[in-house]
Amino acid sequence: MAKKDDGKEIERLRRENEEYKKLIEEMSEGFAFLEEDLSFSFSNPACDSIFGVTEGGLMGRNLVDFLSPESTKDVRKKIKVKKKDKKNVFETAIKTGDDKRRYLLIRSNPHFEEKNKFVGSFVFFYDITKRVRMEEELIFEKGLLSSLLNTIPDLIYFKDKESRFIKVSKSKADQVGRSIEEVVGSTDFDYFTEEHARPAYEDEQEIIKKGNPIEGKIEKETHPDGRVTWVSTTKIPRYDDKGNIIGILGISRDITEKRLWELQREEKMAAQKEELIELSTPVIDVWEGVITVPILGSLDSERASRVSEHLLTQIVEKRAGVAIIDISGISAVDSAVADRLIRTAKAVRLVGAEAILTGVGVEIAQTIADLGIDMGGLKTMSTLKDGLKYVISRKKTSVEEEKNG
Amino acid sequence: MARLTRMHLGDILVVPIQEELHDTAAEETGEKIIREADNSNIKGVAIDISALDIVDSFLGRLLQKIAWGLRAMGKQVILVGIQPEVAVALVELGLYLEEINTAFELDSALEKLREMIDEDSR
């Protein structure tokens, strides 16, 4: 009876043993028993694979074989804890049998036999290479980002949905005269006047609502102390991993110097243009009640209307009865130019003076004829001299008539 | 409706247009000028528009119509004091008013008108 029970007990233990063995063999964690000198006396297949050896290849080898000389002492100290129930968890790097660098999390449980004799350790190995690499990469990228934010002269800023700064470049912090930490949580309204802060805020809210970025927008920044700076700004939406917009990223480049130069140039050019028009359409008093306008260069529609206005004002102001428009200095005559000249002459007549077109040389006359333009009964003469002669002779007759009259 | 200011200087009728006229008021003014000139003693009409800074196509065409009407009645017409801006606007509108005489101011307008009347009656 007892024998039978023993047999059953043995059978049960054998089965249990089988199951444990199977469990250990199929475990995804590496599991091994290390002797006191850190040599392997048991390892499961997962452990073999972590160490980069063939199945059973760890038998008789020592953990130290896989460690760098520097870490050996440390690891030895951590595993060889001889106190009961003292577990040890630590990380270390190994060089595997197939020459790869791997990071392991090691959990060792010291094993004691009778009389608390330390005989070795049950050790779990976890491959944490991926995690360590990711951490390293993260640290690397963080380093890149922070070096970018610390050194780039362009103003870079991350804002949340309420347009509050959450991260800024050093240049941005410098621009508003604060430290990077101080800027976090503040808004444009804290550093600029309403004139700039309001439209910038509205731009950002529009981006957050619709997702459309703005690119290279020229912005005028007005500071509370009256200073004005100009920036070229690009702002794009920031998304979370689900695709929701969570704020904006902005990059602004200071273009104050360039912009001021541009504005100055524009102003200068406008003034020069004005001056040029004045200079290019002089109105000359040649005789009592007779004025002459020589037109030089090209006559585009803007200039034609300027000339026309200038001439008419002068006629009315000077009460000139005759206006001679000399076109000998004009560079080209086409139908549009001819049309403008005729219109000018007709306007001259309307205000109460007579218009005479002079300087119609052979070339211009031919062009006019070729184009089939009807000069509309406008008095024309080939040279300014002829025009003046005509006017003077007419004046003489009227003076003589008056004398005789 | 505003009253029409007018002056008779012998056989010449002078009509200054003082304000911008629109639509019916303008039409009425035009009619009044023609009625006023419908008098065998009146030989010429001077319409002074120097007070106008701006002329639209409606008023431009009305001036033309008045002038044609007066001419049809055998009267001489002269437009006085067209401002540069008005002249440019008229030309832009294509209203050259070529058959109508013009003068800077009333003085020279009356002189010109007298010459025209004398020539007419010769």
Boltz contact constraints between the chains, C-beta under 6 A:
constraints:
  - contact:
      token1: [A, 312]
      token2: [B, 84]
      max_distance: 6.0
  - contact:
      token1: [A, 312]
      token2: [B, 87]
      max_distance: 6.0
  - contact:
      token1: [A, 313]
      token2: [B, 84]
      max_distance: 6.0
  - contact:
      token1: [A, 316]
      token2: [B, 84]
      max_distance: 6.0
  - contact:
      token1: [A, 319]
      token2: [B, 104]
      max_distance: 6.0
  - contact:
      token1: [A, 343]
      token2: [B, 91]
      max_distance: 6.0
  - contact:
      token1: [A, 346]
      token2: [B, 91]
      max_distance: 6.0
  - contact:
      token1: [A, 346]
      token2: [B, 96]
      max_distance: 6.0
  - contact:
      token1: [A, 347]
      token2: [B, 87]
      max_distance: 6.0
  - contact:
      token1: [A, 347]
      token2: [B, 88]
      max_distance: 6.0
  - contact:
      token1: [A, 347]
      token2: [B, 91]
      max_distance: 6.0
  - contact:
      token1: [A, 350]
      token2: [B, 82]
      max_distance: 6.0
  - contact:
      token1: [A, 350]
      token2: [B, 87]
      max_distance: 6.0
  - contact:
      token1: [A, 350]
      token2: [B, 90]
      max_distance: 6.0
  - contact:
      token1: [A, 350]
      token2: [B, 102]
      max_distance: 6.0
  - contact:
      token1: [A, 351]
      token2: [B, 82]
      max_distance: 6.0
  - contact:
      token1: [A, 351]
      token2: [B, 87]
      max_distance: 6.0
  - contact:
      token1: [A, 352]
      token2: [B, 102]
      max_distance: 6.0
  - contact:
      token1: [A, 352]
      token2: [B, 103]
      max_distance: 6.0
  - contact:
      token1: [A, 352]
      token2: [B, 104]
      max_distance: 6.0
